[in-house]
Amino acid sequence: MSAASTSVRLHSRCNLHATVLCASMALIYPAAHAQQVSGGPMGETDGPLPTVTVTGTAEPGTGTEGSGSLASRNATVFKGVDSVRDIPQPVTVITRQLLDDRALLDLQEVLQNTPGVSVDYVDSERVTYYSRGYQIDALQIDGFTINQSGSAFVQPDTAVLDRVEVLRGASGMLRGSGNPSATVNMVRKRPTRTLQASVGATVGSWDRYRVEGDLSGPLNAAGTVRGRVVAVNDEKDFFQKTKHEDRKVLYGVIEADLGRNTTVTASLQHTDLDANGAWGNLPANLDGSPLDLPREMYLGADWNRWNRYNQQAFAEVEHRFGNDWTIKASAAWTRLHLKKDGFKQTYFVRPAGATNPYLMNVTTAQYTGADSDQRNFNVTANGPFSLFGRTHQLVVGGESLRTDATDSWGQGNLYQLNNVDIRTWDPHTSYAERDVPMTGSAAPTFTRQKGAFATARLSITDPLTIMVGGRLSWWEYEAVKTPANNYKINREATPFASAVYDFTKNVNGYFSYTEIFTPQNVKDANGNILDPIRGEDYEAGVKGEFFGGRLTASGSVFRINNVGRAIEDAASPDPCLPYYTTGHCRIAGGKTRSEGFELEVAGELLPGWQVMGGYTNTRTEYLVDTNAGNVGQPLRSIDPRHQLRVFTTYRPQGALQGLTVGGGAQLQSDAYATGSGLTTRQGGYTVYNAMLGYKFNERYALQVNVNNVFDKTYYKKFAPTGINNYYGDPRNVMVSLRATL
């Protein structure tokens, strides 16, 4: 939202329509208001007062709700810098408007439509994300990191979100350890200063029924205490037979002003998901090629279950000093929990020596007990300082994250049924449910990470800004029952440096160098723990804002060197006792590389015409590896080298005002996967999407979304072995009706 200049005139009398305005002006000009009500100094009650004109400039905020734009000029993912243009790395902001226009209802759908991100499937419920060839191994909610690994994580629902920010590349300055992939920050809605409410209902293909409500506004007359509640009930089946899920979300947040300069925020969120899921999907042929099985085939049973819930509690205090310094302290607690007896799955495996690709063996697995309790603390201070006659910015802070995790426990390979022909498999009748008594437990593990960081943003000249910073990190892992696996990293230094140059008032260029580290619990021949893997990220690019900031565009090139990954040390004994019972000891000699370029545009091209699109070209390669066959190969051959994500909408004026027409595409180049000496390939493909909306008036709006308009058949994941072929969704339709207060 661009800066706006407003003028307000205070007249002698207020009519019914101006009551709110007069009340507001009475707070600003109490003397004039008193004179208007009681008369002038001579007892006069008629006649106009002199006109008072108040002119001010509203600075654009970071929120995207209500902006009506597919672009955002601001983001909070980079500590101490709010302007996307000033962040010296590529940043994509999925705004509230794009979430609504595309009807993207959970994080998985969001990242499928985000430039530079690939989605992978461990199974139907455990979804992983990759960028630039490396896994995105941690997500953020309102700036605090959560670990989504394990079987209890639920993909966050977007009804509670204002936007999703994706910063690509290494980000060790922001979160310490991790991969040089991307940081995904989900920013939740905050309370509004005025009353607003909405309710939406969605029906869709495969019996999807969703209702969501959102109520926000002041909780006292002065508006110093504000609250918001968002609730969701979402039930849906899938295109596969018998597969379904039931999701419920409740999010509440309160914000209070403790004086003019201090704001306190507290929130609670509960997300409950009951799903049957599938521990795998469809098999390939014996030679690794697809079997071309029906898309609706489901290798599971109707009694399968994968039930879990996630909870978050969050508190934050922000104080703004009179010298433009701000200090913010926040704490968060997150629980990821697999419900008691919440996991029971069928699992299919091809018999050894099989000659018929359709014959499989099926067993049952029953597990319980997965928990992950995560506690975050963060303190950040930022503000200006003067040096050599110029004003600069400084950010300092510290944070900690402790994760107490307990893995699931149970039994597998139960009740085996052999030589099942999957072509006649019926998920309702082919395999009866049976229970096994659940006894035992799993040992907890503890991961602790602490960090202290500082970044100085130095104004060298009017067009040139230099940023230098660093982070010191402490990382520790403790396994209660296997203390030999315990290890720690002390005072790991992570540097950061960048330069941003303003070519014009609308266009700047940047160069940056940053790192991130990944601990590795492996030993050399002397029994020493190897140093962490270090991701080194070089970025250069150009960013611009046009039409008063309504349109943003960027282009960048990058190179990431990931160095120090453990490989076998051929000079050590085999086996390298007592550390390894098979194989050599390890040395930190592995090296991989990822490089490419990215282009992105977002915002308003012409009045009423919005676009959001991004193209990425990524090439990854093993440079040094224990397996000589990997050298020269891509890190993930299933990730496309070319990827395009684009969506556009048009809102005409005049006689067609209220109408919205939109469409877009997800395009990617060919890819392949290997395993057990087999290779399978898939050619490039494009999936087209469309939407049509109509706003009847200020209260009611109807929207229709059609995904995969031309019903393209493709695999969103494939592999030559196992049960790892996942069809992409066939054509599907969602119809949404929304009522706004």
Secondary structure as GFF3:
##gff-version 3
##sequence-region A 1 741
A	DSSP	beta_strand	4	9	.	.	.	ID=ss1
A	DSSP	three_ten_helix	16	18	.	.	.	ID=ss2
A	DSSP	alpha_helix	19	28	.	.	.	ID=ss3
A	DSSP	alpha_helix	30	38	.	.	.	ID=ss4
A	DSSP	beta_strand	53	58	.	.	.	ID=ss5
A	DSSP	three_ten_helix	84	86	.	.	.	ID=ss6
A	DSSP	beta_strand	91	94	.	.	.	ID=ss7
A	DSSP	alpha_helix	96	101	.	.	.	ID=ss8
A	DSSP	alpha_helix	107	112	.	.	.	ID=ss9
A	DSSP	beta_strand	118	121	.	.	.	ID=ss10
A	DSSP	beta_strand	127	131	.	.	.	ID=ss11
A	DSSP	beta_strand	134	135	.	.	.	ID=ss12
A	DSSP	beta_strand	139	141	.	.	.	ID=ss13
A	DSSP	beta_strand	144	146	.	.	.	ID=ss14
A	DSSP	three_ten_helix	158	160	.	.	.	ID=ss15
A	DSSP	beta_strand	161	168	.	.	.	ID=ss16
A	DSSP	alpha_helix	172	175	.	.	.	ID=ss17
A	DSSP	beta_strand	182	188	.	.	.	ID=ss18
A	DSSP	beta_strand	196	204	.	.	.	ID=ss19
A	DSSP	beta_strand	208	218	.	.	.	ID=ss20
A	DSSP	beta_strand	225	237	.	.	.	ID=ss21
A	DSSP	beta_strand	244	257	.	.	.	ID=ss22
A	DSSP	beta_strand	262	275	.	.	.	ID=ss23
A	DSSP	beta_strand	305	320	.	.	.	ID=ss24
A	DSSP	beta_strand	326	349	.	.	.	ID=ss25
A	DSSP	beta_strand	359	368	.	.	.	ID=ss26
A	DSSP	beta_strand	371	387	.	.	.	ID=ss27
A	DSSP	beta_strand	390	406	.	.	.	ID=ss28
A	DSSP	beta_strand	409	421	.	.	.	ID=ss29
A	DSSP	three_ten_helix	422	424	.	.	.	ID=ss30
A	DSSP	beta_strand	444	459	.	.	.	ID=ss31
A	DSSP	beta_strand	464	479	.	.	.	ID=ss32
A	DSSP	three_ten_helix	483	485	.	.	.	ID=ss33
A	DSSP	beta_strand	487	502	.	.	.	ID=ss34
A	DSSP	beta_strand	507	518	.	.	.	ID=ss35
A	DSSP	beta_strand	533	546	.	.	.	ID=ss36
A	DSSP	beta_strand	551	568	.	.	.	ID=ss37
A	DSSP	beta_strand	586	606	.	.	.	ID=ss38
A	DSSP	beta_strand	609	624	.	.	.	ID=ss39
A	DSSP	three_ten_helix	628	630	.	.	.	ID=ss40
A	DSSP	beta_strand	642	650	.	.	.	ID=ss41
A	DSSP	three_ten_helix	654	656	.	.	.	ID=ss42
A	DSSP	beta_strand	659	668	.	.	.	ID=ss43
A	DSSP	beta_strand	671	675	.	.	.	ID=ss44
A	DSSP	beta_strand	678	682	.	.	.	ID=ss45
A	DSSP	beta_strand	685	695	.	.	.	ID=ss46
A	DSSP	beta_strand	700	707	.	.	.	ID=ss47
A	DSSP	beta_strand	715	717	.	.	.	ID=ss48
A	DSSP	beta_strand	726	727	.	.	.	ID=ss49
A	DSSP	beta_strand	732	740	.	.	.	ID=ss50
###
